[in-house]
Amino acid sequence: MRADFAVVLDACVLVEAAVSDLYFRLSEEPRLLLPKWTDRIWDEAEKTWIEKLGWDPTFAARRRTVATEFFPEAMISGFESRIGECTNDLEDRHVLAAAIHEKVETIVTFNVRHFTTEALAPWNIVAVKPGDYLVTLYEHDAGVVLDKVRRMANDAQRSVEEMLGRLAWSVPTFSDHLTDCLRLDVPEVRPGDWRRSRTNRS
């Protein structure tokens, strides 16, 4: 099944590796969404990887390049003139401006407090947390979403339960929803332990 639900992915979503990986996979055939972003959003993500998470600049740049080249239709440009019309949090007005310019109705962000209902209402745009939106996609097509999670787990040489345990740290609403639906026993998997364990397996 193919769905064309366009969403602007905020930098905070792109930064979280497991969550952005799942969103990218859900944007591949059979796709459930169309990712949208700007160079400025990617600038913020890349800066966070390097300055706050200590990523190697080359690796950070490579992840950005792979994503933007794989989804060339995702890039939004020419939105800057709309920034002055936005009344949400100053630091994230460029994100709302991009959504307005591209006529995208949904912004996916961990920072929903930066996008108040009052600021979004004039544009008929909503801001949703990534976990909540993943639940919506699962309810729309559970088979596709579960298949993508399984593929993530296989690529990481992990079980589905372990993958949901990893995702629980960033998108607990989604992880808990699948856990309940599938009646799984999901272990607690800390991101740091995940990386170290994966290194030991390689």
Stockholm file with secondary structure:
# STOCKHOLM 1.0

chainA/1-202         MRADFAVVLDACVLVEAAVSDLYFRLSEEPRLLLPKWTDRIWDEAEKTWIEKLGWDPTFAARRRTVATEFFPEAMISGFESRIGECTNDLEDRHVLAAAIHEKVETIVTFNVRHFTTEALAPWNIVAVKPGDYLVTLYEHDAGVVLDKVRRMANDAQRSVEEMLGRLAWSVPTFSDHLTDCLRLDVPEVRPGDWRRSRTNRS
#=GR chainA/1-202 SS CCCCCEEEECHHHHHSHHHHHHHHHHTSSSCSCEEEBCHHHHHHHHHHHHHTSCCCHHHHHHHHHHHHHHCGGGBCCSCGGGGGGCCSCGGGHHHHHHHHHHTCCEEECSCGGGSCHHHHGGGTCEEECHHHHHHHHHHHCHHHHHHHHHHHHHHTTCCHHHHHHHHTTTCHHHHHHHHHHHTCCCCCCCHHHHHHHHHHHC
#=GC SS_cons         CCCCCEEEECHHHHHSHHHHHHHHHHTSSSCSCEEEBCHHHHHHHHHHHHHTSCCCHHHHHHHHHHHHHHCGGGBCCSCGGGGGGCCSCGGGHHHHHHHHHHTCCEEECSCGGGSCHHHHGGGTCEEECHHHHHHHHHHHCHHHHHHHHHHHHHHTTCCHHHHHHHHTTTCHHHHHHHHHHHTCCCCCCCHHHHHHHHHHHC
//
